[in-house]
Amino acid sequence: MNKLKKVLRRPGQIMFNIFYYASIAVFGFIVLRIFVFSSYKIPTDSMEPAIVPGDYVLVNKLAYGARLFDLFSAVEGKEVKIKRMPGFTRIKNNDVVVFHIPHPNTWNKIEMNMSKYFIKRCIGIPGDTLRIVNGIYSVNSDTAKRLGNYLEQLALSDKPIELLPRGVYNTFPWDSVLNWNIKNFGPLYIPRKGDSIILDRTNILIYKKIIEWEKGYSLSFENDTLRDNAKPLQTYTFSHNYYFMGGDKVENSQDSRYWGLLPDDLIVGKASMVWKSANPHSGAYNWNRFLKRIR
């Protein structure tokens, strides 16, 4: 009888051990995907030639610091408080970054949708003053530093305005007085955490959305004055860092030229390499792009 119990107990123990270790493995994989790395399939050509449709990009979430937040609330679309752990590097000009689309529902409000992502190149970092002069990016008046896809910028520089569709030519903050466009844009100061600004008309147009995002509610803008519950705001101090993101395919990218500045909380991680690639139409592997570093 005792022998029979031992025989019956052994398969049960084996099944329990399999379930136990499999659960640990699945949980560990989920934790790694949330906090350490992720893979994203690229659907569009806005980052050509660095990244092409069909590429699977490996994203390092530890590079800039893993984010801690209530995942379930975020998935449900609720506002969440995000805390970022220390990373081993900071975001630099020309880094290729994956982030949540800042305007998943409307361009009038910044939100975080866990299932919608962009991948773009960081053109401007906190503290930079960015300009586009005849289609060419520059920061801090340094015209020698190449930012983004310089060849595409040169092509745009030579293209007559008449050949650019209105929806492509006109840009953020969509104001007829400033008249910023993809050929001539800025100067745009990119705020750092702790920076204070005077809220004149131009600064209100540029920074209103990110101020509302920081406060968590809408503000009224009347007679060149920004009001918080009817109280005029003369100055504002930022509590987050911001970035200017641009696509390498200059004439075909929905980026910061159109929707404005990106808050730090929406940044997922650094795009480090293309780990595999397949033709989006035929499904055939692009072997020459496997394990290709992203530059």
Summary of the structure (lengths in Angstrom):
residues: 295
radius of gyration: 23.4
end to end distance: 68.7
largest distance: 92.5
contacts: 831
relative contact order: 0.18
helix: 27%
strand: 28%
